[in-house]
Amino acid sequence: MADRPLLPPFTHETATRKVQAAEDAWNTRDPQRVALAYSEDSVWRNRGTFVTGRAEIIGFLTAKWARELDYALRKDLWSFDGDRIAVRFQYECHDAAGQWWRSYGNELWEFDEHGLMTRREASINDVRIEEHERRIHGPRPESERGRTFPLR
């Protein structure tokens, strides 16, 4: 099995880079690409949905991005230790009716020795926003990398 760069145990630098790599991948909205960061038997809890394995991850993300249009995400490192990383995030998207949403969440990640995520637990809350209240417009520009995204 090939290693996924940035292997545990994590340092502050490698954990920060792992979080940015995840943000970058998720902002492509490409389920196949995103799924490559997870082990073949990765286990997820996303809100109240439970997913196991890459095939289910791809199906979950395909449905997510069909429903959450113009999705754009920001992730920040919260904490790390050994093979685990905790992340806080925000994303914005709109639904098919044109209603915009900002979603706030926390994720707990666990990695194997190859740098693949074996477990992801996400707790997420949604806030209805107006289009003019948006703050996240596409992938993070290079000038904003390494900066914490404001809460409000």
C-alpha positions as a printed NumPy array, in Angstrom:
array([[  0.   ,   0.   ,   0.   ],
       [  1.328,   3.453,  -0.925],
       [  1.628,   6.06 ,   1.785],
       [ -0.519,   9.183,   1.696],
       [  1.835,  12.118,   2.441],
       [  1.94 ,  13.636,   5.936],
       [  2.102,  10.565,   8.116],
       [  1.44 ,  10.285,  11.834],
       [  2.629,  10.99 ,  14.396],
       [  1.733,  14.57 ,  13.512],
       [  3.586,  17.745,  14.399],
       [  1.899,  21.135,  14.4  ],
       [  3.284,  21.746,  10.91 ],
       [  2.228,  18.397,   9.425],
       [ -1.216,  18.505,  11.084],
       [ -1.785,  22.01 ,   9.693],
       [ -0.722,  20.861,   6.229],
       [ -2.965,  17.766,   6.456],
       [ -5.958,  19.985,   7.308],
       [ -5.202,  22.343,   4.395],
       [ -4.833,  19.375,   2.028],
       [ -8.256,  18.112,   3.142],
       [ -9.806,  21.551,   2.624],
       [ -8.272,  21.783,  -0.844],
       [ -9.536,  18.335,  -1.825],
       [-13.076,  18.896,  -0.511],
       [-13.271,  22.213,  -2.38 ],
       [-12.8  ,  20.337,  -5.671],
       [-16.172,  18.672,  -4.992],
       [-14.725,  15.56 ,  -6.671],
       [-15.906,  12.515,  -4.67 ],
       [-13.373,  10.187,  -6.318],
       [-10.451,  12.451,  -5.434],
       [-11.642,  13.097,  -1.875],
       [-12.203,   9.38 ,  -1.211],
       [ -8.522,   8.617,  -1.896],
       [ -7.604,  10.239,   1.452],
       [ -9.567,   7.549,   3.326],
       [ -8.691,   3.917,   3.98 ],
       [-10.642,   1.24 ,   2.108],
       [-12.543,   0.454,   5.326],
       [-12.822,   4.008,   6.691],
       [-15.747,   4.574,   9.055],
       [-17.644,   7.874,   9.152],
       [-20.343,   9.523,  11.176],
       [-21.54 ,  12.626,   9.383],
       [-24.373,  14.199,  11.357],
       [-26.733,  11.231,  11.754],
       [-25.441,   9.294,   8.74 ],
       [-23.013,   6.393,   9.096],
       [-20.787,   5.45 ,   6.152],
       [-18.231,   2.641,   5.795],
       [-15.67 ,   2.248,   3.014],
       [-14.615,   4.246,  -0.01 ],
       [-17.555,   3.193,  -2.202],
       [-20.04 ,   4.497,   0.393],
       [-17.929,   7.648,   0.876],
       [-18.092,   8.325,  -2.868],
       [-21.86 ,   7.767,  -2.882],
       [-22.33 ,  10.004,   0.153],
       [-20.232,  12.833,  -1.299],
       [-21.871,  12.55 ,  -4.732],
       [-25.317,  13.004,  -3.147],
       [-24.029,  15.763,  -0.832],
       [-22.657,  17.914,  -3.635],
       [-25.714,  17.32 ,  -5.833],
       [-27.771,  18.855,  -3.014],
       [-25.298,  21.418,  -1.605],
       [-24.673,  23.632,  -4.624],
       [-21.681,  25.988,  -4.968],
       [-20.194,  24.397,  -1.848],
       [-17.105,  26.192,  -0.485],
       [-15.274,  25.152,   2.695],
       [-12.777,  26.445,   5.259],
       [-11.107,  24.122,   7.797],
       [ -8.915,  25.047,  10.776],
       [ -6.73 ,  22.813,  12.904],
       [ -8.1  ,  22.685,  16.451],
       [ -5.86 ,  20.067,  18.052],
       [ -3.691,  17.047,  17.278],
       [ -1.986,  14.168,  19.051],
       [ -0.181,  11.187,  17.563],
       [ -2.427,   9.802,  14.828],
       [ -5.432,  12.053,  15.554],
       [ -6.458,  15.518,  14.416],
       [ -9.431,  17.634,  15.534],
       [-10.75 ,  20.211,  13.072],
       [-13.345,  22.964,  13.144],
       [-14.849,  24.073,   9.859],
       [-17.38 ,  26.238,   8.093],
       [-18.851,  25.856,   4.653],
       [-21.431,  27.677,   2.591],
       [-23.707,  26.38 ,  -0.13 ],
       [-27.19 ,  26.865,  -1.492],
       [-29.99 ,  24.431,  -2.134],
       [-31.951,  23.939,  -5.368],
       [-34.484,  26.59 ,  -4.242],
       [-31.661,  29.166,  -3.956],
       [-31.545,  29.328,  -0.148],
       [-27.994,  29.895,   1.151],
       [-26.661,  28.073,   4.206],
       [-23.583,  28.364,   6.397],
       [-22.708,  25.144,   8.165],
       [-20.467,  25.069,  11.242],
       [-18.867,  21.863,  12.403],
       [-16.232,  19.907,  14.231],
       [-14.49 ,  16.798,  12.973],
       [-12.427,  14.15 ,  14.717],
       [ -9.982,  12.303,  12.466],
       [ -7.916,   9.167,  13.051],
       [ -5.212,   7.956,  10.644],
       [ -3.397,   4.715,   9.939],
       [  0.364,   4.396,   9.538],
       [  0.013,   5.109,   5.795],
       [ -1.563,   8.531,   6.377],
       [ -5.053,   7.405,   5.336],
       [ -7.988,   8.461,   7.468],
       [ -9.61 ,   5.437,   9.086],
       [-12.242,   7.294,  11.098],
       [-14.084,  10.586,  10.663],
       [-16.751,  11.895,  13.001],
       [-18.489,  15.149,  12.059],
       [-20.988,  17.172,  14.053],
       [-22.56 ,  19.95 ,  11.99 ],
       [-25.105,  22.748,  12.506],
       [-26.717,  24.744,   9.692],
       [-27.588,  28.434,   9.72 ],
       [-29.795,  29.986,   7.057],
       [-28.093,  33.042,   5.498],
       [-28.879,  35.516,   2.763],
       [-26.647,  35.575,  -0.304],
       [-25.209,  38.984,   0.663],
       [-24.064,  37.474,   4.009],
       [-21.746,  34.982,   2.31 ],
       [-18.088,  35.045,   3.348],
       [-16.727,  31.974,   1.592],
       [-16.395,  32.311,  -2.176],
       [-14.616,  29.303,  -3.627],
       [-11.323,  27.734,  -2.511],
       [ -9.118,  29.597,  -0.035],
       [ -6.783,  32.018,  -1.814],
       [ -3.066,  31.548,  -1.206],
       [ -2.971,  34.829,   0.746],
       [ -5.405,  33.388,   3.361],
       [ -3.634,  30.062,   3.943],
       [ -2.6  ,  29.561,   7.537],
       [ -5.144,  32.061,   8.844],
       [ -7.947,  31.054,  11.169],
       [-11.356,  31.714,   9.682],
       [-13.556,  33.981,  11.885],
       [-16.482,  32.467,  13.736],
       [-18.943,  35.07 ,  12.448]])
